[in-house]
């Protein structure tokens, strides 16, 4: 018996309920691991049926088909003389469990159920599964008839046990158990387990990749031993992109690690481990040895299979791996692009249609599609037969081989500049330049005819014609005229998406891409059923500030010079008439009454740190104390929460987007909150006011240095200014949730003191947007 073993972790791009495809990918990973010399193969969580089956886990069919698939895998000659485990759901005594099933040479060794469910973030595991709570105990599981029929085996141990081979010992955690405060790897290591195995379904969030790596390194450092982590990668039918990064760690050091982003469906990562390194490391930890001497013993399942070989003296152990993490810009470049690829090839559609306005958001979506095309070309050049098969199927061209990203982008992406009389020459030029550089099939249309037709219908019924604020119209008219333009663009997008491939003599249709970012969704700065309403949205989980950084990164990496002017331009919807000199009247931040950097701050405090209005005020008072008085901070917090409340209903119809940001307001599963609020937050705002009274003495006016009153920084509220300065979501707001700006201050309005400001430094807020509370009224006319 030798001392070195070669083990394999696998990264799989599975698809919920695709039993045939999932089985093929599992078998391919087993074959590759075997060919590379591994004696043991493990895989991701629920790999047999796919992780995102969700309520299908309540269907008996899912369990039946999982067993049928498992039987095909276990009986395959690929698995001969190799220890294998796979992940699948198992029903035991009328309770559904998320399990690993280990087998060797067509004999089941152990069914190990998950012992800690994950129910935070996008996870809802307790809705479908139950945690196994009988620590260090097993029961006999009566195998299904179809298994008994082919193997003759009637039962298998089910529960919290470990597998002992003649040369080592293997124990299991499943995903959340690694994150849990009472992780099982400590107890198992004290009981003599040398190899901890974890099948996981961990998804991508920006700046998160290091967490898993830290956890497996810390686990193997503290407990000693090897930690084998297998993860899913890709979109398996939901809003998340599984993160990859399967890894093998030994005594606190990473030996091997799979890629975070790739189009490859199957990736096998191997490491050769010297078992004596584990034993020497553990025996040197004297406190660990004392704890191990009194450790609780685990049930051991014997497997008469030597994972090592007798003549391994010349076999080199895998050295420590040194690597760098992807930057957030690289994660945006690659993650959403891979998610788009999975969605496209599995949807049966022929490409994408994108309304390209020449702004940051739509340009980011276009650049991400271009990144996808670059990855497709690279994968084909590296011999990925599955990617080549998929792209030929999408394009309905069996002889096509992509060799250039721009040429491929021309076949996959149709971009459309939907201009109006309110559009500027600059945005039209920027859209055309970017389309030319990425290679998309670009068209330009005018929406004015459609807008005028709708207004004509309204006039025929009512005898009235609404006009913009600058032409003497009221806030309701101004908002309605903007929303008409937004919604017409959505209708036109779907018409062109359905027919553009017909125009180009190709079968099928196009998926409509959306381009609203996470900050605008949080604020509600979008119109229900406008061109943010699409089939999918690659940037819906990404903040504006991160998108700007991404475009700067892409400009340099891809040499997309057109992005420079897009980055420098002020964000604007161009839904109101331009000034006489052709300059913009409308900008997004003025419309919203807050800056994008402020929105990111609000979003993280609301979601990541669970702050209501009062808690957010208390935190921001200290964060912004060098720049704003408590009363000014209070106005900003109240303005945000009121806008959030009256627009929350829009999240119920938010276009599906890849999850990427921890403060995403996605109402589908990540951010479960009401969509009908009391918009004046009377109790919460009163708590803020009470706190301001307590702080009043700390912010007395100074006679030596007078701080400008915010009224001096906000445009005067006469009729002319009122036409251009308004705090409602005029870019993308629903009339049923809109607020109108009233130039008359109310009795409930908070005054702003003139206060001394010393050592002021930028902190992400926009001074021009203070002093807005009390001047906003909801549709009932009640001031807040």
C-alpha positions, 0 to 999 in steps of 0.5 A, a space after each residue: 500500500 502506497 502513500 499517495 492518492 490522486 483525487 478529482 473534483 469536477 465542475 459541471 454546467 448542469 441544467 434543471 431536469 435535463 436528466 439525459 444531458 446531466 448524465 452525459 456530463 457526469 459520465 464525461 467527468 468520470 471518464 476524464 478523471 479516470 483517464 487522468 489517473 484519479 482513483 476517486 471522483 466527486 461532483 457538485 451538489 444535486 448534479 443528477 437532476 440539477 440544483 434549480 428544480 425548486 418546486 419540482 423537488 415536490 414531485 415524485 417524478 423528480 426522485 424516480 428519474 434521479 434514481 433512473 439516471 443514477 442507475 445508468 451512471 453506476 452501471 457504466 463501465 466508466 465507473 469500474 474500479 473507481 470510487 465515485 459519489 454523485 449528488 441527488 435528492 432522496 426520499 427516506 421515510 417520506 422525507 426529502 433529503 439533499 444527498 451524496 451517494 457513494 458507490 464502488 463497482 456497482 455497489 452503493 456504500 453510503 447515502 449521506 444527507 445534507 445536515 444544514 440547509 441554506 435559506 438566505 440570499 437566493 437559496 430556499 432549500 428548506 422549502 423542499 428539503 429537510 436537514 438530517 439531524 441524527 449526528 453520527 447515526 445511520 439507518 437502513 435505506 430500502 433501495 428502489 426496486 429498479 436498483 435491487 433488480 440490477 445490483 441485487 443490493 436491497 439496503 444501504 446505510 443512510 445518515 451521518 457516516 464516513 467511508 474507510 478504505 484500507 489506506 485513508 478515510 473520507 467524510 462528507 459535507 454538502 455546501 452550506 455545512 462548510 459555511 455553517 457555524 458548526 461545520 462537520 469537518 472539525 468533528 470528522 477530522 478529529 475522528 480520523 477523516 483525512 479527506 473532506 468532500 464537499 459538493 456545492 451549488 455556490 453562485 456568483 456575487 461580485 467580489 465573493 470568489 475569495 470567500 469559498 477559497 478562504 473557507 476551504 483553506 481555513 478548514 484544512 488549515 485548522 483541522 489538517 487534511 485534504 478538502 475537496 470542493 466541487 461546484 456547479 458553473 453556469 446558468 441551470 435555469 434560474 437568475 444565478 450564475 454558479 461560480 465554478 472555482 472547484 478546488 482541492 486544498 491540503 493543510 491550508 494551501 490550495 493545490 488545484 483550482 478550476 476556473 470561475 468563468 468558462 463556456 466549458 460544460 465539464 472541467 475536471 481538476 486533479 491533485 495528487 496528495 501525499 497522505 503522510 503529509 496530512 498525518 505529519 501535519 496533524 500530529 504536530 498540532 498538539 492541542 488537536 491531538 488532545 481533542 482527537 483522543 476524546 472525539 466521538 467516533 463516526 460509523 465507518 462504512 468499509 470499502 475494500 479499495 486501495 486508492 493509492 498504489 504500491 509503486 508510487 515512490 516516483 509519483 510527485 505530489 501536487 505543489 501549492 498553487 498560486 493564483 489571483 482572483 478576478 477583479 470586479 471588472 473581469 467578473 462583469 466581463 465574463 460572468 454575465 456573458 457566460 450566463 447569456 450564453 447558457 440562456 441563449 443556447 438553451 432557449 432555442 432562439 437565434 440571438 439577441 435584440 438590444 435597444 442601444 441608446 448610446 448610454 452607459 447601461 445599454 452600452 454595457 449590455 452590448 459590450 457583455 454580448 461582445 465579450 460572450 462572442 470573444 469567449 465563443 471564438 476562444 472556446 472553438 479555437 481551443 477545440 471545444 466541440 460542444 460550443 461549436 455544435 451549439 453556435 452552429 445550431 443557434 445560427 442554423 448553419 452546420 458549416 459555420 466556424 467562428 474565427 472573429 468576435 466582431 463577425 460573430 457578433 454581427 450574426 448574434 446581436 441586432 442593435 437598434 437606436 430608437 431615436 425621437 425628436 428629443 434625442 440628441 445627435 451625440 447619443 445617436 453618434 455614440 450608439 453607431 460608433 460602438 455598434 461599428 466597433 463590436 460588429 453588431 447588426 445596427 439599425 436606426 429608427 424614429 419612434 415619433 410616428 408611433 408616439 404621435 399616433 397614440 397621442 392622436 388616439 387620446 385627442 380623438 377621445 378626450 379632445 385634449 393634447 398633453 404637452 411637456 412641462 417646458 411648453 406649459 404642461 403640468 407634471 402629469 402631462 410631462 410624465 405621461 409624454 415621457 412614458 409613452 416614448 419609453 413604452 413604445 420602445 418596448 413594443 417596437 423592440 419585440 416587433 423587431 426581435 420577432 422579425 429581424 431574422 426573417 428579414 435576414 433570411 434566418 429561422 427563429 427569433 431574437 431574445 430582447 435584452 434589457 439594460 436597467 441597472 440595479 440602482 435604478 431598480 432600487 430607486 424605481 427609476 424605470 417605467 413599467 413595461 418600457 424597454 427595460 421590460 425584456 426577456 433577460 437583462 445582463 446588467 440588472 444585478 450590477 450598480 452604475 458605478 461598477 458598470 462605469 468601471 467595467 466600461 473603462 476596463 473594456 475600452 482598454 482591453 478590447 480597444 473600444 474607443 467609442 466607450 470613452 465618450 459614453 463614459 464621459 457623457 452625463 446619464 440621461 433618458 432624453 425623454 424631454 425636449 432639448 434646449 434651443 441650443 441642442 443641449 440636454 435639459 434632463 439628466 438622470 441624477 436630477 430626475 432621481 433627486 440623488 446620485 448613483 453613488 448615494 443609491 449604492 450606499 442606500 442599497 447596501 445599507 437597506 439590504 446588506 445591513 438590514 437598515 430601515 429609515 431610522 437605522 440608515 439615518 443613524 449610520 449616515 449621520 456619522 458617515 456624512 458628518 463632514 459634509 451634511 448636517 443631521 437634518 440634511 441627512 434626514 431629508 436624503 434618507 426620507 427622500 430615498 425611502 419615499 421613492 423606494 416605497 411608491 415604486 416598489 411595485 415595479 419590482 414585481 415585473 422586473 426583467 430576469 437578470 443575472 444576480 451579481 450584487 448583494 443589494 439587488 432588489 429582485 422581488 422574485 426570490 432575493 429581496 422579499 418585501 411588500 410592494 405596497 407601502 405606507 409611503 410617508 413612513 410616519 412612525 419611522 420618520 418621526 423617530 428620525 425627527 426625534 433623533 435630530 432634536 437630540 443632536 441639535 445642540 451639536 450642530 449650532 451655527 458658527 459666527 466665524 464660518 457660515 455654511 451655505 444654506 441648501 436653498 442657495 444650492 437648490 434652484 429657486 422654486 418659481 414657475 420657470 424653474 419648476 418646469 425643469 427641476 422635478 423630483 419624480 421618476 420622469 425617466 421611467 415612472 409609472 403614472 400610478 406611482 408618480 409624485 409631483 413637485 410642488 414649489 410651496 414649502 409645507 409646514 412639515 418641511 424640515 428647515 436646514 441650518 447654516 452650519 460651520 463645516 470644517 475639513 469637508 471631504 467628498 463622501 459620495 453624496 450630491 449636495 444639490 439634491 438636499 431639501 426636497 422633503 415637504 415639496 413632494 406630494 403623492 398622487 392624492 396631494 398629501 405632502 411628505 
